[in-house]
Amino acid sequence: MAKAKPTSLRDDVLSRIKVRRRGFLPWNQRLPDDLRAELDAIRDEWQAGAIQSEKRGLAVVIAEIVAERGHQKPGEQAVIAWLSKKA
């Protein structure tokens, strides 16, 4: 069976566009959704003062645990910057 051709030049052009992202995704966006949701909740609690920890100490622990769970270990400064961002 022959493949149906787009009905217009516009449809043909749009059907062939490949969406590509430039650059690298931030460390947290490369993680699975469930892990990212847990990390976001930890960040929210820390920002609210519910987790009593210095920013650097928390960042180091987060980086270690992410690596222990089989993902690429993020840099300490990247985690610190992420912790500082408002949700």
C-alpha positions as CSV (number, residue, x, y, z in Angstrom):
1,M,0.0,0.0,0.0
2,A,1.4,3.4,-0.9
3,K,2.0,6.0,1.7
4,A,-0.4,8.9,1.5
5,K,1.3,12.2,0.5
6,P,0.6,15.4,2.4
7,T,-2.0,17.5,0.6
8,S,0.0,20.8,0.6
9,L,3.6,22.0,0.5
10,R,3.2,23.3,4.1
11,D,2.1,19.9,5.3
12,D,5.0,18.3,3.6
13,V,7.5,20.7,5.1
14,L,6.0,20.4,8.6
15,S,6.0,16.6,8.4
16,R,9.8,16.6,7.8
17,I,10.9,19.0,10.4
18,K,13.0,17.3,13.1
19,V,12.9,19.0,16.5
20,R,16.3,19.1,18.0
21,R,17.4,20.7,21.2
22,R,20.7,22.4,21.3
23,G,23.1,22.1,24.2
24,F,22.9,19.9,27.2
25,L,20.0,19.3,29.5
26,P,20.6,20.3,33.1
27,W,21.4,17.4,35.4
28,N,18.0,17.3,37.0
29,Q,16.2,17.2,33.7
30,R,18.1,14.0,32.7
31,L,16.6,12.1,35.6
32,P,13.4,10.0,35.5
33,D,10.2,11.9,36.4
34,D,9.6,10.1,39.7
35,L,13.1,10.9,41.0
36,R,12.9,14.5,39.8
37,A,9.6,14.9,41.6
38,E,11.1,13.7,44.8
39,L,14.1,16.0,44.5
40,D,11.7,19.0,43.8
41,A,9.9,18.1,47.0
42,I,13.1,18.1,48.9
43,R,14.1,21.4,47.5
44,D,10.7,22.9,48.4
45,E,11.0,21.6,52.0
46,W,14.6,23.0,52.2
47,Q,13.5,26.4,50.9
48,A,10.6,26.4,53.4
49,G,13.0,25.7,56.2
50,A,11.6,22.2,57.0
51,I,15.0,20.6,56.3
52,Q,17.7,22.1,58.5
53,S,20.9,21.9,56.5
54,E,23.5,24.1,54.9
55,K,23.0,24.4,51.1
56,R,26.4,22.9,50.3
57,G,25.9,20.0,52.7
58,L,22.6,19.2,51.2
59,A,24.0,19.5,47.6
60,V,26.8,17.1,48.3
61,V,24.4,14.5,49.7
62,I,21.9,14.9,46.8
63,A,24.8,14.4,44.3
64,E,26.0,11.3,46.1
65,I,22.6,9.7,46.3
66,V,21.8,10.5,42.6
67,A,25.0,8.7,41.7
68,E,24.3,5.8,44.0
69,R,21.0,5.3,42.2
70,G,22.7,4.7,38.9
71,H,22.6,8.2,37.4
72,Q,25.4,10.5,36.4
73,K,26.7,12.3,39.4
74,P,25.9,16.1,39.2
75,G,28.5,18.6,40.1
76,E,28.2,20.2,43.5
77,Q,27.9,23.7,42.1
78,A,25.1,22.6,39.7
79,V,23.1,21.2,42.6
80,I,23.7,24.3,44.7
81,A,22.4,26.5,41.8
82,W,19.4,24.2,41.5
83,L,18.6,24.4,45.2
84,S,18.7,28.2,45.0
85,K,16.1,28.4,42.2
86,K,12.6,29.1,43.1
87,A,10.2,26.2,42.3
